[in-house]
Every structure is written in structure tokens, then in C-alpha cells.
Amino acid sequence: MAKSPKISASHESGGLIVHISGLLPSLSPAEQRVARLVVADPADAARRTITDLATAAETSEATVIRFCRSVGMDGYPQLRIRLAAEAARRVEPPDARVVGGDIPPGADLAQIIATIAFNDARAVEETAEQLDPAVCEQVVEAIVGAGRIDVYGAGASGFVASDFQQKLHRIGRTAFYFPDVHTALTSAALLGRGDVAIGISHTGTTSDVIEVLEQARSRGASTVALTNFPRSPITEVADHVLTTAARETTYRSGAMASRLAQLTVVDCLFVGVAARNRARARKALEATAEAVQSHRVGSGRRRG
């Protein structure tokens, strides 16, 4: 019987809105309408009666109750209390031109810059807030003891996977990244106990990454999923699940805030691994930096 994955506890440590955003794809269509209202304006939702919220979401009071239970609340009174607390601690954009998370039609470049900067910073901060140190520790422990590490990702997540592989390689860890799914599958088939396979997918639904991670798990490797959605399909083939808290919008879907949030988690894991043997990591970093030093302009390299 497959083990249940260890999932970062985003509900308690990262805020209710982050938690609801992460669960949104797993909710029913009617519950999603409730969720979007709650996420868009927690303070307004907290002021509404259950009847008002149901009407605004074009659904029934029973659906609102089901939504409450789906996100871990005992009922609507508890949800209102938590939303009020969330609204009180919510950081508002420093620039009045930043409205919500999306970029409105006709926005000038100054508004675009302010909005992207605010939302990227929020993605990093909220990811850090909801990241479970205990699960991170387990993943770091697995990587430190691994004979070999494979990192998988597609599209924008592939750039993050490549970055993580390079970081691990630079401190002397045997790590691989394969952008081609066939090559990744053949690599995963050669993994075994004591090895680690890490799959990165913002949506958690990328079939290539799920398939490769499943192959690695079937061979006995310890598997790790990094995703924005804790109930997504990739978590079903992972022994450990780490989550991000990025809210993608019209122009940013799957490529901007999500990438920064993923890199935040990757950097935390990298530093955690390096800190386990600082002397070894420092020596490896110095050796690799020295190896490419002559390829930098102004380093004294002789030109022909």
C-alpha cells in the first residue's frame, strides 16, 4: 500500500487565503465560486451572512457549508472569524495603482511594474510563510543521503528543475535534469532505494512529470513533489509534498510568480543541503567558481 505523502501544513502557518487558493482546483464548480469571492476580498466575505455569500456566489447555503468543510472549517461561523483575522493581517499594496492581482486593460508601464513587483514579492512571502520546516527537513535529509538525485520539470518548471540540478551539482551532489521525457523516464527506471526523484509542477497536473515521478517511485526511489496545489495528481505519487503560494493571473499563468515561488523553495532546500557539510560545500563552490573564472571579462584571461 502506498504511503500517504507528507504535505506542508499551509492551512495553519501560511494563512487561510493561501490555503483556499491551493485547494481551489479540487473544489466543485459551485464551491469554486464561493472560494473566488472569499479569496478576492476576505473582509467583504467576513461581513456577509451565509445567505448573502451564497447569493453572491450564485449557489446555495448548503454549498457554502460544504465549502467550509472542504477547506477544513467546522462551519460558516468559524470561516467568518478566520476571514476577519486574515483581512486584519493582510498587507495592502503600497501603490494605490495596484488593484487586486491582475493588470487591468489600459494600464501604463508604471502600473504594470508596481503590480508585478507587489505580487511577485507577495508570492515569495506567502510561500515562505506556508512552507513546512519539518517536511523541508525530511527532504533535505533524503537529498543529503541520496546516492543520486533526479529533478524533473516541464515548461517554466523545467527552468526551475534545471536551476536546482545545477545548484546541487556545484556542491558535489550527483544530480541530473532531463528536459526530454523519454530520457527522464529511462533515467528514472535506473533509480533505486537511497535515490531521490524530485518533480516540479505548478499545477500538479503535468502528465510528463507525474509519469516520470511514478516510474521513479516504482523503482524504490524517494519521491518529492513541488506544486502550488496540495490535492493535485502529482501528490499521489510523492512521498513528500512541498507547496508554493503563487497566484497566477491573466498574463502570468504558469510562468512568472509561480517560478519565483518555486525558486524560493529550491533555494531553501539547496542551502539546507549545503549547511549539512559547510566545508565540503564551500570547497566545491570555490573549485567550480575557479574553473570558470578565466571565462569572465576582466579576469585577466589572455585574448587572442
C-alpha positions as CSV (number, residue, x, y, z in Angstrom):
1,M,0.0,0.0,0.0
2,A,1.4,3.4,-1.0
3,K,2.4,5.7,1.8
4,S,0.5,8.9,2.3
5,P,2.6,11.9,1.3
6,K,3.9,14.3,3.9
7,I,2.4,17.7,2.9
8,S,3.4,21.1,4.2
9,A,0.8,22.5,6.6
10,S,-0.2,25.6,4.6
11,H,-3.5,25.9,6.5
12,E,-2.1,26.8,9.9
13,S,1.2,28.5,9.0
14,G,0.5,30.4,5.8
15,G,-2.9,31.8,6.2
16,L,-6.4,30.8,5.2
17,I,-6.4,32.6,1.9
18,V,-3.3,30.8,0.7
19,H,-4.8,27.5,1.9
20,I,-8.0,28.1,0.0
21,S,-6.2,29.2,-3.2
22,G,-4.2,26.0,-3.1
23,L,-7.3,23.8,-2.8
24,L,-9.3,25.7,-5.4
25,P,-8.8,23.2,-8.3
26,S,-10.0,20.3,-6.2
27,L,-13.3,22.0,-5.3
28,S,-16.6,21.6,-7.1
29,P,-17.5,24.3,-9.6
30,A,-20.1,25.8,-7.1
31,E,-17.6,25.7,-4.3
32,Q,-15.0,27.4,-6.5
33,R,-17.3,30.3,-7.0
34,V,-17.5,30.7,-3.2
35,A,-13.7,30.4,-3.0
36,R,-13.1,33.1,-5.5
37,L,-15.3,35.6,-3.7
38,V,-13.5,34.7,-0.4
39,V,-10.0,35.0,-1.9
40,A,-10.8,38.2,-3.8
41,D,-12.0,40.1,-0.7
42,P,-11.7,38.3,2.7
43,A,-13.0,41.4,4.6
44,D,-16.1,41.6,2.5
45,A,-16.8,37.9,2.8
46,A,-16.4,38.0,6.5
47,R,-19.1,40.7,6.8
48,R,-21.6,38.7,4.8
49,T,-24.2,36.3,6.2
50,I,-24.2,32.8,4.8
51,T,-27.3,33.8,2.7
52,D,-25.5,36.8,1.3
53,L,-22.4,34.9,0.4
54,A,-24.5,32.1,-1.2
55,T,-26.4,34.6,-3.3
56,A,-23.3,36.4,-4.4
57,A,-21.7,33.1,-5.5
58,E,-25.0,32.1,-7.2
59,T,-25.2,28.9,-5.2
60,S,-27.0,27.6,-2.1
61,E,-26.3,27.9,1.6
62,A,-25.7,24.1,1.7
63,T,-22.9,24.6,-0.8
64,V,-21.3,27.3,1.4
65,I,-21.4,24.8,4.3
66,R,-19.7,22.1,2.1
67,F,-17.1,24.7,1.0
68,C,-16.4,25.4,4.7
69,R,-15.8,21.7,5.4
70,S,-13.7,21.2,2.2
71,V,-11.3,23.9,3.4
72,G,-11.1,22.5,7.0
73,M,-13.6,24.7,8.8
74,D,-16.3,23.3,11.1
75,G,-18.9,25.7,9.7
76,Y,-19.6,29.2,8.5
77,P,-19.2,31.0,11.8
78,Q,-15.6,29.7,12.1
79,L,-14.9,30.7,8.5
80,R,-16.1,34.3,9.1
81,I,-13.9,34.6,12.2
82,R,-10.8,33.3,10.3
83,L,-11.6,35.6,7.3
84,A,-11.8,38.6,9.6
85,A,-8.5,37.8,11.1
86,E,-7.0,37.2,7.7
87,A,-8.3,40.6,6.5
88,A,-6.8,42.3,9.5
89,R,-3.3,41.0,8.8
90,R,-3.5,41.4,5.0
91,V,-0.8,43.6,3.6
92,E,-2.2,46.2,1.2
93,P,-0.3,47.3,-1.9
94,P,1.9,50.3,-1.2
95,D,1.0,51.9,-4.5
96,A,-2.7,52.9,-5.0
97,R,-2.5,52.0,-8.6
98,V,-2.1,48.3,-7.7
99,V,-5.6,46.9,-7.7
100,G,-6.0,43.2,-7.0
101,G,-3.6,40.8,-8.6
102,D,-4.4,41.3,-12.2
103,I,-3.3,44.0,-14.6
104,P,-6.3,46.0,-15.9
105,P,-6.7,46.9,-19.6
106,G,-5.0,50.2,-20.4
107,A,-2.5,50.1,-17.6
108,D,0.6,52.1,-18.2
109,L,4.0,50.7,-17.7
110,A,4.4,52.3,-14.2
111,Q,1.3,50.5,-13.1
112,I,2.4,47.2,-14.6
113,I,5.8,47.5,-12.8
114,A,4.1,48.3,-9.5
115,T,1.6,45.4,-9.8
116,I,4.2,42.8,-10.8
117,A,6.6,43.8,-8.1
118,F,3.9,43.7,-5.4
119,N,2.5,40.3,-6.5
120,D,5.9,38.7,-7.0
121,A,7.0,39.8,-3.5
122,R,3.7,38.5,-2.1
123,A,4.2,35.1,-3.8
124,V,7.7,34.8,-2.2
125,E,6.5,35.9,1.2
126,E,3.4,33.7,1.3
127,T,5.3,30.7,0.0
128,A,7.8,31.1,2.9
129,E,5.0,31.6,5.4
130,Q,3.2,28.3,4.5
131,L,6.3,26.2,3.9
132,D,6.6,23.4,6.5
133,P,10.1,23.3,8.0
134,A,9.5,19.7,9.1
135,V,8.8,18.5,5.6
136,C,11.7,20.6,4.2
137,E,13.9,18.9,6.8
138,Q,12.8,15.4,5.6
139,V,13.5,16.3,2.0
140,V,16.9,17.8,2.9
141,E,17.7,14.6,4.8
142,A,16.8,12.5,1.9
143,I,18.9,14.5,-0.6
144,V,21.9,14.5,1.7
145,G,21.8,10.7,2.0
146,A,21.0,10.1,-1.7
147,G,23.3,8.3,-4.0
148,R,21.8,10.1,-6.9
149,I,19.2,12.9,-7.4
150,D,16.9,13.3,-10.4
151,V,15.0,16.5,-10.9
152,Y,12.1,16.7,-13.3
153,G,10.0,19.6,-14.7
154,A,8.4,20.8,-17.9
155,G,8.0,24.3,-19.4
156,A,8.6,27.1,-16.8
157,S,9.0,24.5,-14.1
158,G,11.7,22.9,-16.2
159,F,13.9,26.0,-15.8
160,V,13.5,25.7,-12.0
161,A,14.4,22.0,-12.2
162,S,17.5,22.8,-14.2
163,D,18.5,25.5,-11.7
164,F,18.1,23.1,-8.8
165,Q,20.2,20.4,-10.5
166,Q,22.9,22.9,-11.2
167,K,23.0,24.1,-7.6
168,L,23.2,20.6,-6.3
169,H,25.9,19.6,-8.8
170,R,28.0,22.6,-7.8
171,I,28.2,21.4,-4.2
172,G,29.3,17.9,-5.3
173,R,25.9,16.1,-5.3
174,T,25.3,13.7,-8.1
175,A,22.2,15.3,-9.7
176,F,20.6,15.1,-13.1
177,Y,17.9,17.0,-15.0
178,F,16.5,15.7,-18.3
179,P,14.2,18.1,-20.3
180,D,13.2,15.2,-22.6
181,V,10.5,13.0,-21.1
182,H,11.9,9.8,-22.7
183,T,15.3,10.4,-21.3
184,A,13.8,11.3,-18.0
185,L,11.9,8.0,-18.0
186,T,14.9,5.9,-18.8
187,S,16.8,7.7,-16.0
188,A,14.0,7.1,-13.5
189,A,13.9,3.4,-14.4
190,L,17.5,3.1,-13.2
191,L,16.9,4.7,-9.8
192,G,16.6,2.6,-6.6
193,R,16.4,2.7,-2.9
194,G,18.5,5.5,-1.5
195,D,18.0,7.7,-4.6
196,V,15.7,10.8,-4.7
197,A,13.4,12.0,-7.5
198,I,12.0,15.5,-7.4
199,G,9.1,16.5,-9.6
200,I,8.2,20.2,-10.1
201,S,4.8,21.3,-11.5
202,H,2.9,24.5,-10.6
203,T,-0.5,23.0,-11.4
204,G,0.5,19.5,-10.3
205,T,-1.2,18.1,-13.4
206,T,1.7,17.9,-15.9
207,S,1.4,14.3,-17.1
208,D,5.1,14.0,-18.2
209,V,6.4,15.0,-14.7
210,I,3.8,12.7,-13.0
211,E,4.7,9.8,-15.1
212,V,8.4,10.1,-14.5
213,L,7.9,10.5,-10.8
214,E,5.7,7.5,-10.7
215,Q,8.4,5.5,-12.5
216,A,11.0,6.6,-10.0
217,R,8.8,5.6,-7.1
218,S,8.1,2.2,-8.5
219,R,11.8,1.6,-8.5
220,G,12.1,2.4,-4.8
221,A,13.4,6.0,-5.0
222,S,12.1,8.5,-2.5
223,T,9.9,11.0,-4.4
224,V,9.3,14.7,-3.8
225,A,6.6,16.9,-5.4
226,L,6.8,20.7,-5.5
227,T,3.4,22.2,-6.5
228,N,1.1,25.0,-5.8
229,F,-1.9,22.7,-5.2
230,P,-1.7,20.1,-2.4
231,R,-4.5,18.0,-3.7
232,S,-3.3,17.8,-7.3
233,P,-2.5,14.5,-9.1
234,I,1.3,14.8,-8.6
235,T,0.9,14.5,-4.9
236,E,-0.4,11.0,-5.3
237,V,3.0,9.7,-6.5
238,A,5.1,11.6,-3.9
239,D,6.4,10.6,-0.5
240,H,6.9,14.3,0.4
241,V,4.9,17.3,-0.9
242,L,6.1,20.9,-0.7
243,T,3.8,23.7,-1.8
244,T,4.2,27.2,-3.1
245,A,1.7,30.0,-2.8
246,A,1.6,31.8,-6.1
247,R,-1.5,33.4,-7.6
248,E,-1.2,33.4,-11.3
249,T,-3.2,36.0,-13.3
250,T,-4.0,36.7,-17.0
251,Y,-0.5,37.5,-18.2
252,R,1.3,35.4,-15.6
253,S,-0.2,31.9,-15.9
254,G,2.3,29.2,-15.0
255,A,5.4,31.3,-15.8
256,M,6.0,34.3,-13.5
257,A,5.0,34.4,-9.9
258,S,5.0,30.6,-9.8
259,R,8.6,30.4,-11.0
260,L,9.7,32.8,-8.3
261,A,7.8,30.9,-5.6
262,Q,9.4,27.6,-6.8
263,L,12.8,29.1,-6.8
264,T,12.3,30.2,-3.2
265,V,11.6,26.6,-2.1
266,V,14.5,25.3,-4.2
267,D,16.9,27.8,-2.6
268,C,15.7,26.8,0.9
269,L,16.4,23.1,0.1
270,F,19.8,23.9,-1.5
271,V,21.0,26.0,1.5
272,G,19.7,23.3,3.8
273,V,21.7,20.6,2.0
274,A,24.9,22.8,1.8
275,A,24.6,23.6,5.5
276,R,24.9,19.9,6.4
277,N,28.5,19.9,5.3
278,R,29.6,23.5,5.0
279,A,33.3,22.7,4.5
280,R,32.5,20.3,1.6
281,A,30.0,22.7,0.0
282,R,32.4,25.7,0.3
283,K,35.3,23.7,-1.2
284,A,33.1,22.6,-4.1
285,L,31.8,26.1,-4.7
286,E,35.3,27.6,-4.7
287,A,36.5,24.9,-7.1
288,T,33.7,25.3,-9.6
289,A,33.9,29.1,-9.4
290,E,37.7,28.9,-10.1
291,A,37.1,26.6,-13.1
292,V,35.1,29.2,-14.9
293,Q,36.9,32.3,-13.7
294,S,39.0,32.7,-16.8
295,H,35.8,32.9,-18.9
296,R,34.8,36.2,-17.3
297,V,35.7,39.5,-18.9
298,G,38.3,41.4,-16.9
299,S,39.5,38.3,-15.1
300,G,42.9,38.5,-16.7
301,R,42.2,35.9,-19.3
302,R,44.5,36.4,-22.3
303,R,42.6,37.1,-25.5
304,G,43.8,36.0,-28.9
